[in-house]
Amino acid sequence: MAEELACKNCKFIISHGNRCPICGSEDLTSNWSGYVIIINVDKSKIAKKENIKTNGVYAVSIKD
């Protein structure tokens, strides 16, 4: 199984590749903790607070 990486820019978690599909950043890290799954960005208070615009899985904390 591939190591999951989190984008340092938008915190989106990816399981393959070297570029974030959300923001296009190549600044990824394996040093993250926790995750939140956003199913409906329009109704999610967490998505609004974190300025998340796309449904998906995001890291709670980036440690780098």
Buried (B, 14 or more C-beta within 10 A) or exposed (E): EEEBBBBBBBBBBBEEEEEBEBBEEEEBEEEBEEBBEBEEBEEBEEBEEBEBEEBBBBBEEBEE
